[in-house]
Amino acid sequence: MSDVTECVDQALPLTLLLGSPNTWELSVSDTRGIIRAVVTLTDLGRRPGDWPVGVTTEQVVDLLLGCLALARARQDTDLAEELGTCLACLEAPATPSTPAPVRVPADVLAAASHWLSEHGAGDLRTLAWSARARIAAGCPASARVLLADAAISPGYGALVGHATRDIAVTVATLAARLGVHDETLEAVLADAPAPAAPPVGLRPLATDLSDRDRGRLLAADLVSRGSQPTLSGADQEVAGNELVAGALTAAETYDLAWFAVAVRGMVRLPHLPRRLVRDAVTFLATQQHRSGAMGAPITEDPRERRDQHREWTLMATAALVEAAGA
């Protein structure tokens, strides 16, 4: 029996390497297993890695960098040191490599958009992200039809009037870009003030906020600065550590809304390991139900289930659209 256990212990880390695991789903013991595999296969860096078929050194480095960011977010200094040693065995720097593009499956975006169109709350925010999801999925004509149909629906003026300024401007900009003639939205653009210059440094947050609220406000701060916020190296480090730590807690507690908000912030921080960001996007995408809704609410009440699906699908769609660069 001990021989079988030993074989399993030896094979599992190799299986993890070969399977290209999602970093957000790795336990600390999984990570240590991967470290043992890398150290063994490189003989503590004395020879090139004899990796399983289909695995490259670059992939292993990306995986280790993602694990390192999570270890730092957990404030697990021992694990972070072990990962640093492991990277040294591969003669790799403990910083991300050249960013690789994050790809979001078009069918995921399209399905989420259609679900929101059928089950959304009927507010302008839902319309905005549904339209952007269709554009990101390569269906601008479908987005144009969605906005044009909304513009002639009863109560549309009130819908725009009740929306926040930023959402109204977002939808108005989309409509203009897609060639949708809409006097209500054109008036919104005409009255829109010039965008203010982004603040210097991160906005200070109250110390008595919960981790969840801190993460959401931090992500909102980054989102308000555009797709590539200008931050100092120190501010990027602070923002990255807090968002990764929050996303890790959100994944462990299955708070999909919080995780999605954290992803919206993380896609704006180029210093984070791309493997970590890609895996976060993948984690979100794989939460999609076959209906197009996101997540698996733990409730038997149909109304509560629908409301949670709506919130999660809206937040996840926003994060996936921005991860897709649309």
N, C-alpha and C positions, 0 to 999 in steps of 0.2 A: 504493500500500500504506500509506503514511504517513497518507493521508486516512482510510482505513478504520480504522486504529489510533486516530486522533484521535477519530473518531466513537464508537468503542467506549468509549474513555476518558471521553467526555462522557456517554454513555448509561448506563454501568454504575452510577454513583452514583444516578441517577434511578431506575433499575430496583430498586436496593436500597431506596430510600425507598418506592417503590410496593409492593414485595413485603413490607413490614413484617418485616424479617429478625429472626431470633433473635439477640439480642446476644451470646450465648455462642458462636455460630458465626462471628462476624465477625473477620477478621484485622485487624491494625493498618493495613494498606494499604486494606482495605475501609472502615475508620473514617475514614481520611484522605480517601477518595473522597467519603464522605458529607459531611464537613466542607466540601470544595470545592464540592459541590452546593449546600449551604445558603448558603455565602458568595456563590456566584454568583447564586442565585435571589433573595437579599435585597439584592444589591449592597452587601455589607458592612453590612447593617442599615439602609440608606438607604430601603428600600421594603418593603412587606409581601411575604412569600414567595409566589411564584407556583408553588405546589406542583402535582405531578401530580394528576390526578383521583382522588379517593378518599383523599387524604392531607390531614391537618389540621395546623395549627401545634402543637396540643397533642400529637399523635402524634409529631411530629418532636422536640419538647422531651423527651418521655418516652424516646425512642430515644437522644437525646444524653446524657441523665442516666444511662441504663444504661451507655452507652459510657464515660462519665466515671468511674463507679465501677470499671469494669474497668481503665481506664488507671491509676487510683490504686492498684489492687491489683497491677498490673504494675510499679508505681513508675516509670511512664513520664511524667516531669514535662512533657516537651515536648508530648506528645499531650494530657495533661490541660490544659495551658495553651491549646492550640489549641481544645479542646472548650469551655473556659470562654469564650474569645473568640466562639466560634460561638453559645453560649447568650446572650451579651451582644447579638449581632446580632438575636436574637429577643426581646430585653428580658425574658429568662426568668431566674429565680434558679437558681443552681447547687445547688439542693436539691430533693428529690422533691416532687411535687404531692400533692394529697389522695389517700391510698391508695385504689386500686380493688380490688375483690374478685378473688381468685385462683380461677379455676374449674378444676376437675379433671373430665374426662369420666367420667361414671358407668360407662360400659361398660369403661373402662380399669380402674377399681377392681374391678368385678365379675369381670372376666376374671382379674385378678391373684389375687383371693381364691380363685376356683375352682381355679386352677393350684396355689396353695399347699395347698389342701385335698387335692388329689390327689397332689402330689409333695413336700409339706413334710416336715420332719424329724420331725414328730410330737411336737414339744415345745410347751409352753404359750405361748411367745412367738409361734410361728407361728399358733397358734389365736387369740391375742389380736388380731393384726393382720389376720388373715383375717376375723374377726368385725367388727372396726371398719371394714374396707373395705366389707363388705356394708351396714353401717349408712350409711356415707358415700355409697354408691351408691343409697340409698333403698330398701334391702331389709332392714329390721329383722326381718321374719319369717324370712328366710333365715338371718340371724345367730342368731336364737333357736333354730332347728332345729340349726344347727351346734353351739352350746354344749350344747344338751340331748342330742344324740347323743353328744358327747364325754363327757358326765358319766356315761353308762351303759356306756361302752366299757371293756374289760379294761385294767387297769393305770392307770386314771385317777388313783387316789390317789397312785401313785408319780410320775405326771406332774406333779401339783401340788406334791408334796413336793420334787421336784428343781428346781423353778422358783425364780428369785430372788423376793424378797419383793415388789418393785414390780410384776413381771409377774403374780404371783398375785393381788395386790390389784386390778390392772387388770382381769383376767378376772372376778374376783368382783364388782367394781363393774358390769361390763357385764352379767353374769348377773342381778344384782339389778334393774338398769334394764330388762332385757328380760322380767322375770318368770319367769326360769328358777330353779326350786327345786333347790338343790344344797347339801346339808349340808356337803360338803367345803369349798366356797367360802364358805359362810356362816360357817364356823369361821375361815377366813382373815380375813374382815372383822371378826369379833368380836375377834380377837387383834391386829388392825392398830394400830400406835401412831399417835397423832395426828401429822399432818404437821409437820415441823420448819419453823421460820421460814426463809425463803430467806436465804442469806448476803448481806452487804453487799459489793458489788464483785465482780469476777470472781475466781474461784479462781486462785491463782498456778500456773503450769505450769513444769515443769522445763525448763531451757534446752537440755538435751542430747537432747530428743525430736525425732523426725523431724517434718517439716511435716504429714505425714498424721496422725500420732498427736496432735500439738498440735490440729489441726483437729477430730479426733474427740472429744477430751477437752473442748474448748471447746464444741462442740455439745452434748455430754452435760450440761455445766454449765448451759447455757441450757434444755435440755429438762427438767431436774430442777426448774426454777423455774416451770413452767407455760407456758401459751400466751402470756402477756404479761409477761415478766420485767421487774422494776423495776431499771433500771441508770442510772447517770449518763450524761450525754452523752458524756463521754470514754470510758467503758467501752463504750458502744454503738459508738463510732467504732472502737475497737480490735477489738472482736469482729467488726464488719462487715467491716473491711479484711482480717482474717485469714481469715474464712470465705469471702469472695469470692475471695481469692487462692488458697485451697486448692481451691475448686470449679473455678476456672479451670485449675489444674494437673490436677485430676482429669478434667476434660473433655478436655484435650489428650492425656492418657495413657489415656483411656477406663477410668478406675477408677470404675465406676458405684457401688460401695458407698460410697466416699469422697464422691463427688458427692452421693449421697442423704443422707448424714449432714450434709453442709454445708447442704443445702436445709432440713433439719429445724431447723437453727440460724437460717438466714436468714429463715424465715417468722415468726420471733419478734422480728425487729428492724424496727420500723415506720419507722425513719429511712432504710432502704435504698430505692432507687428501685423502685417496684412493678413497673415494666417488667422490671427485672432479675430479680426474684423470679418473676414470671409466666413469663418466658422459661425460667428454670431448671426450673420445674414442667413446662412444655411439653416441654423437652428430655428430661426423665425419662419423660414419658408416651409420647413418640414412640419410645422404646427398646423398647416392648412388641412381642414376637413374636406372631404370630397365635395361638399356643398359649395366650397369656396370660402367659408368662414374660417377664422383663425382660432386655434386653441381648443381645449377640451374642458369646459367649465364643469366643476364638480358640484352640480346641483340638479335636483329632480324637477324643480319648478320651471315650467316652460318659459314663463316671462323673464325670470331671472337669467335663465340660460341664454335667451335671445338678447337681453340687454348686455350681458357680459361678452357674448360673441360680437355684438356691435362695437363695443368699446375696443376689444382686442383687435378686431379686423381693421378698424379705422386706424389705430395706432401702429399696427404692424404694417399696413399698407403704406402709411406715411414713411416709415423707416425703410421699407424695401424700395420705394420709389426713389428716395434720396440716395440709397446705396447704389442704385442703378445709374445714378448721375443725371436723372431726368428732372 
